[in-house]
Amino acid sequence: MDLRQLRYFAQIVESGSLSKASRCLFVAQPALSQQLAKLEDEVGKPLLHRSAKGVTPTDNGLALYHHARFMLRQLDQALSIARQEAGEVRGMVSLGLPSTTLVALGLPLMRRIHEKYPGILLNVVEGMSGHIAQMMRLGQLDLAILFTNDVSTKLDATPLLDEELFVLLPKDSKLVPAKQTSITVAEVAKLPLILPTGTHGLRRRVVAEFERRDLTPHVVAEIDSLTLLMNCVYDGMGLTIKPMSALRHEGERGKHWRALSIADAKIARRNYVYSIAKTLLSSAASAVAIELQDTARTLVLSGEWQGVALVEPNGNGDILQAAAE
């Protein structure tokens, strides 16, 4: 088995057909088929299901694909490190960010990296927290922000900040009196709610608060797209529960929203910076991790990122919270 065969195989899986992979790789299809056959002979098991519609990986093929992707990415990083000039930080870094975190942190972080580390190619992946966690476990990302500290014992997780959750609705909504600035959990349970699906960490956190009070929320829609969810709320179909950063996603329209604090419960979620083992982090990934934390700190302390509190370890390893002034 050689690296060329692994690269070819990974591209075939991602393309879904040998003909598409052939065009992406600029390799003749017969030669590609030959390399695939050699790889399957060496593995001793079929790696692809073939049909008129294309190819899909077998269970063995999918396992090989995930490991191959990790190995190929590590090799690319090693070559980038070996080629860089002394004192120069270069390389590709993959970072996973949930949608609400991306709208608060994404652009400021990209600006920092662009200005300070022009040799770093930052690959940002936006997705649901569960999907990003799975990518971290499979070694497909160098860094990520996630909302639990139990994703994997093989990964490093550093507390970053706590995000308070608010009830969000348009200013002209009739669901809540215009002068009301806070709301109880019982009041929220009676109103139409638009929430992510049950696999989403935020949904589980919110539902747990209702269950603690023996309440059943009135969920009228389940949407895992932040854009569509916010559009449905703005259209008057219901209200939602999100961190304040969700309003940054709205741009100018964000000025026409209300954020109600929850009066009888402090519903918050902790953000953790995840990374692969420190011994495997490239100098480029280490630099991005530092800039990620510094950018978040700057945004919180300046008041630009609202509804959050920094979480910092003190000298004894305990956690100190510093809310933005």
Helices and strands as residue ranges (DSSP letters): H 3-15, H 18-25, H 29-43, E 48-51, E 54-57, H 59-83, E 91-97, H 99-116, E 120-126, H 129-137, E 143-146, E 156-170, E 182-183, H 185-189, E 192-195, H 201-212, E 218-222, H 226-234, E 240-243, H 245-248, G 251-256, E 257-262, E 268-275, G 278-280, H 283-301, E 308-313, E 319-323
